[in-house]
Amino acid sequence: MSDIDVAGALGEHFALDVREVVPIGEGTDRAATVWKVRAPGGRAYAVKWTSGGSPAGLALSSALAAVRPDGAPASATRGAPAPELDGAPAPEPDGAPAPVRTRAGALWARVAGRRLSVVEWLPGRSAAESAPTSEHWVAFGRLLSALHGLLLDDELRRWVPREDFDPTRWAAAFDRVDAALDRAPDRGEDDCLTRLAALWRQRRDDLRRVRERTVRAGRSLSARAGDVRIVPCHGDAHVGNLVLTGACTVALLDFDDCVLAPPERDLMFVLGGGVFPGRLVTPEQQDAFLRGYGAHATDDRLLSYYRGLRVLEDVADPAAVVLDTTAAQAQRSDNLGYVAATLAPGGLLDQALGAG
């Protein structure tokens, strides 16, 4: 789809007049093409055209954008058709980029066999690259509390998947990598593979222990799934997806992994230290987050399960890229770094080992 086609599709389906269309670099969704576009009044939007995933993230971010973190209704302009937005002052961020609905009121349009969606562009600084203040952590807590408190209406139940406590996919991915590295030579000309094998073997027993514990926990939780509180969850609520939009306001981006699950599905990214070993969430930051989030009797069994599941994902997925000798060297090196971060002292593997 060319730039001129983007502008035409936005005008046809979203009644959105844009004059500037700028491609955005490749993200984690390899089936998607993304642009930043700007309307004549200066309002900016992110446009995504994808053949992958589901519209679940659009449904959940729309619901969250319609409610302020304090529970009050957001501005009536949030998520309104584009003509009402063009030239108007940008509303205060309410915690999520609001999708722009189509002329027909839908969250996306079908264009050339793919899903075309538009969300407002929220200016701000990444929390992973900045230094969130105590006020930002309080705001993050309020934001997740508002998300977890959303009413499960028909649209959310229709589009957002429900937790099934089945770790089979990531356990199997881990097993494939584990078996492949068991056969890897101790030394060789492939530096990335040699380094990965050394890292893996050093912590193989710990990894296998977490793998078995996570599979057992999944079976146990699945058997009592009807007794577990289910709420709308972001699914990947770490600081890399958090934007500091003001002195004491934040917003969550990237709802692609959203799920109806226990609150611990999101809380594991804060409680215990989070997933970035170089930027572990400190006890003081956790306290500030909980002041915003409010009282919650955290279930340690659920935290343990979700940490274990994330360990399997965060080692198996990037390790598979390192094992792929056809991948670009820079890509393999980056993914080796992701594995090393998960296995680093105090990182997610250590948190999972200490959780039960």
RATA-V85060 format. One record per pair of residues at least 24 apart in sequence whose C-alpha atoms are under 10 Angstrom apart, sorted by the first residue. I is the first residue (numbers start at 0). GAP is how many residues later the second one is. Records with the same first field share a line. If there is no record, write none. Layout:
I->GAP, GAP
//
This chain:
0->32, 48, 110, 111
2->32, 34
5->29, 31, 41, 42, 43, 105, 110
6->30
8->100, 101, 102, 107
9->27, 37, 72, 92, 99, 106, 107, 108
10->71, 91, 92
11->90, 91, 97
12->88, 89, 90, 91, 92, 93, 95, 96, 97, 98, 103, 104
13->67, 68, 69, 86, 87, 88, 89, 90, 91, 92, 93, 94, 95, 102, 103, 104
14->66, 67, 68, 85, 86, 87, 88
15->24, 65, 66, 67, 68, 69, 70, 84, 86, 87, 102
16->24, 65, 66, 69
17->24, 25, 26, 27, 68
19->24
20->24, 25, 26
21->24, 25
22->24
23->24
27->228
28->24, 227
30->83
31->82, 83, 84
32->83
33->82, 83, 84
34->83
35->82, 83, 84, 85
36->81, 83, 84
37->48, 83
38->43, 46, 47, 48
39->46, 47
40->44, 45, 46, 47, 48
41->44, 45, 46, 47, 48
42->39, 42, 43, 44, 45, 46, 47, 77, 78
43->42, 46, 75, 76, 77, 78, 79
44->52, 53, 54, 55, 72, 73, 74, 75, 76, 77
45->51, 53, 54, 71, 72, 73, 74, 75, 76
46->52, 53, 69, 70, 71, 72, 73, 74
47->60, 66, 67, 68, 69, 70, 71
48->59, 60, 61, 62, 63, 64, 65, 66, 67, 68, 69
49->60, 61, 63, 64, 65, 66, 67
50->59, 61, 62, 63, 64, 65
51->62, 63
52->62, 203, 204
53->61, 105, 106, 107, 202, 203
54->52, 53, 60, 62, 104, 105, 200, 201
55->99, 100, 101, 102, 103, 104, 105, 199, 200, 201, 202, 203
56->42, 99, 102, 103, 177, 196, 197, 198, 199, 200, 201, 202
57->39, 40, 41, 42, 49, 50, 59, 60, 61, 98, 101, 102, 196, 197, 198, 200
58->39, 40, 47, 48, 49, 96, 97, 98, 99, 100, 101, 196, 199
59->36, 38, 39, 87, 90, 92, 95, 96, 99, 100, 172, 173, 174, 195, 196, 198, 199
60->34, 35, 36, 37, 38, 58, 86, 173, 191, 192, 193, 194, 195, 197
61->34, 35, 36, 37, 38, 39, 45, 57, 94
62->33, 35, 36, 84, 87, 88, 89, 90, 92, 93
63->30, 31, 32, 33, 34, 79, 80, 82, 83, 84, 85, 86, 168, 188
64->28, 29, 30, 31, 32, 33, 34, 82, 186
65->28, 29, 30, 31, 32
66->27, 28, 29, 76, 79, 80, 83
67->24, 25, 26, 27, 28, 74, 75, 78, 79
68->25, 26, 70, 71, 72, 73, 74, 75, 76, 77, 78, 80, 180, 223
69->24, 69, 72, 73, 75, 76
70->71, 72, 74, 75, 76, 78, 79
77->42
78->26, 28, 39, 40, 41
79->25
80->24
81->36
89->30, 31, 32
91->30, 153, 154, 157
92->27, 29, 30, 152, 153, 156, 157, 158
93->49, 151, 155, 156, 157, 158
94->27, 44, 45, 47, 48, 49, 51, 52, 147, 148, 149, 150, 154, 155, 156, 157, 158
95->24, 25, 26, 47, 51, 146, 147, 154, 155, 156, 157, 158, 159
96->24, 25, 154, 155, 156, 157, 158
97->24
121->121, 122, 123, 128, 129, 130, 131
122->120, 121, 122, 123, 128
123->118, 119, 120, 121, 122, 125, 126, 127
124->117, 118, 119, 120, 121, 125
125->113, 114, 115, 116, 117, 118, 119, 124, 125
126->111, 112, 113, 114, 115, 116, 117, 118, 123, 124
127->110, 111, 112, 113, 114, 115, 116, 148, 150, 151
128->110, 111, 114, 150
129->109, 113, 114
130->113, 148
131->107, 110, 111, 112, 115, 116, 118, 153
132->111, 114, 115, 152, 155
133->114, 150, 151, 152, 153, 154, 155
134->112, 113, 114, 115, 150, 153, 154, 157
135->106, 107, 108, 109, 110, 111, 112, 113, 114, 115, 149, 152, 153, 156
136->111, 112, 113, 133, 144, 147, 148, 149, 150, 151, 152, 153, 154, 155, 156
137->110, 111, 112, 147, 148, 149, 150, 151, 152, 153, 154, 155, 156
138->105, 109, 110, 111, 112, 149, 150, 151, 152, 153, 154
139->97, 99, 102, 103, 104, 108, 109, 110, 111, 112, 148, 149, 150, 151, 152, 153
140->109, 126, 129, 145, 146, 147, 148, 149, 150, 151, 152, 153
141->108, 147, 148, 149, 150, 151, 152
142->106, 107, 108, 109, 146, 149, 150
143->88, 89, 90, 93, 107, 108, 119, 122, 123, 145, 148, 149
144->88, 118, 145, 147, 148, 149, 150, 151
145->86, 147
146->84, 85, 86, 87, 116
147->82, 83, 84, 85, 86, 112, 113, 114, 115, 118, 145
148->82, 83, 84, 114
149->81, 82, 83
150->80, 81
151->78, 79, 80, 108
155->76, 103, 104
156->75, 102, 103
158->99, 100
159->72, 73, 96, 97, 98, 99, 100
160->71, 96, 97, 98, 99, 100
161->68, 69, 70, 71, 96, 97, 98, 99, 100
162->59, 62, 67, 68, 70, 95, 96, 97, 98, 99, 102
163->54, 55, 57, 58, 61, 96, 97
164->49, 50, 52, 53, 54, 55, 56, 57, 58, 60, 96, 137, 140, 141, 144
165->48, 49, 51, 52, 53, 55, 56, 143
166->44, 47, 48, 49, 50, 51, 52, 138, 139, 141, 142, 143, 145, 146
167->46, 47, 50, 141
168->140, 143, 144
169->41, 45, 139, 140, 141, 142, 143, 144, 145, 146, 147
170->37, 40, 41, 43, 44, 138, 141, 142, 145
171->39, 140, 144
172->139, 140, 142, 143, 144, 146, 147
173->33, 34, 37, 137, 138, 139, 140, 141, 142, 143, 145, 146
174->33, 36, 137, 141
175->140, 144
176->138, 139, 140, 141, 142, 143, 145, 146
177->26, 29, 30, 138, 141
179->140, 143
180->138, 142
183->139
189->133, 135
190->142
191->130, 131, 133, 137, 140, 141, 142, 143, 144, 145
192->126, 129, 130, 131, 132, 139, 140, 143
194->127, 138, 141, 145
195->123, 126, 127, 137, 139, 140, 141, 143, 144
196->122, 126
198->137, 140, 141, 144, 145
199->115, 119, 139, 140, 143
201->141
202->140, 141, 146
205->137, 143, 144, 146, 147
206->101, 104, 105, 108, 136, 142, 143, 145, 146
207->104
208->99, 143, 144
209->94, 95, 97, 98, 99, 101, 102, 139, 140, 142, 143, 146
210->94, 97, 98, 100, 101
211->96
212->91, 92, 95, 96, 139, 140, 143
213->90, 91, 92, 93, 94, 95, 96, 97, 98, 138
214->90, 93, 94
215->89
216->84, 85, 87, 88, 89, 91, 92
217->84, 87, 88, 91
219->81
220->80, 81, 84
224->36, 37
227->33, 34, 35, 71, 74
228->31, 32, 33, 34, 35
229->29, 30, 31, 32, 33, 34, 35
230->28, 29, 30, 31, 32, 33, 34
231->26, 27, 28, 29, 30, 31, 33, 34
232->24, 25, 26, 27, 28, 29, 30, 31, 32, 33, 34
233->24, 25, 26, 27, 29, 31, 32
234->24, 25, 26, 28, 29, 30, 31, 32, 33, 34
235->29, 30, 31, 32, 33, 74
236->28, 29, 30, 31, 32, 33, 37
237->28, 29, 30, 31, 32, 36, 37, 38, 43
238->30, 31, 35, 36, 37, 40, 42
239->35, 36
261->36, 37, 40, 41
262->33, 35, 36, 39, 40
263->32, 34, 35, 36, 37, 38, 39, 40, 41, 42, 43
264->37, 38, 40, 41, 42
265->37, 40
266->26, 31, 35, 36, 39
267->32, 34, 35, 36, 37, 38, 39, 42, 80, 83
268->34, 37, 38, 41, 79
270->27, 32, 80
271->31, 35, 74, 75, 76, 79, 80, 82, 83
272->73, 74, 75, 78
273->33, 72, 73, 74, 77
274->32, 35, 36, 39, 66, 67, 71, 72, 73, 74, 76
275->62, 65, 66, 68, 70, 71, 72
276->63, 64, 65, 66, 67, 68, 69, 70, 71
277->63, 66, 68, 69
278->68
279->66, 67, 68
299->55, 56
300->54, 55
301->53
302->48, 49, 52, 53
303->47, 48, 49, 50, 51, 52
304->47, 50, 51
305->46
306->41, 42, 43, 44, 45, 46, 48
307->40, 41, 43, 44, 45, 47
308->43
309->32, 38, 39, 42
310->28, 31, 32, 36, 37, 38, 39, 40, 41
311->30, 37
312->26
313->24, 25, 26, 27, 28, 29, 34, 35
314->24, 25, 26, 27, 28, 34
//
